[in-house]
Amino acid sequence: MDENFLAGVTSAVAPVVPNFLPQRNVGGSGELVSQTFDLGAYSAADLPNIYLDYTMLPGASFDVLVKDSTGAEFTIASSTAGPLTRLLSGTNTLKLSLGGIAARNTAGTLISNKVFAGENGLSLIFRSNQAATNIDNVIIGFAERGESVGVAQEPML
C-alpha cells in the first residue's frame, strides 16, 4: 500500500487490500466469504462501518453476516428477516455499523446492539439464493478518523 496516494493528484498506486473478496458475486455456492479482518484495536467510539455497494435481482434473498473468531455468525442485514437493516433489490449503497447494530445469531435470537469493535478475526459473509447477486464495493472505514463515506438515502437504524 502506498501511504502517499492521493486520487487524481499523485501517480502513486491506489491502496488495495489484495483478495479481500475472492470474487464479486456469490456464484453457484450461494455464499461469498471475505478474508478475515481485525477490529481489536478499535472501540465503538471510532465509528467502524461497512460501506457496501451491491446489486440484487428482484425476488432474490440476500443476507449480510459477520462471522467472529469463534465461528459464530450474526446476520446484520437481510432482504427477508426483520427487524434487521433491509436489503433492497436493484443496485444499492448501504452503511452498516460495526460499533453497534441489530443482529440475529444462528439460534435466531435478536441482539439489539451487537458490537464488533474490539474483536479480531472477523469475516463478512454474503449469502443469496441468486448466483448473480453482486458485491460491487466494500469499505471498512472509521468515521471518527475521517473515513466516512456518504450514502444516499441511508436507512434509519
Secondary structure, 3 states (H helix, E strand, C coil): CCCCCCCCCCCCCCCCCCCCCCCCECCCCCEEECCCECCCCCCHHHCEEEEEEEEECCCCCEEEEEECCCCCEEEEEECCCCCCEECCCEEEEEEEECCCEEEEECCCCEEEEECCCCCCCEEEEEEECCCCCEEEEEEEEEHHHCCCCCCCCCCCC
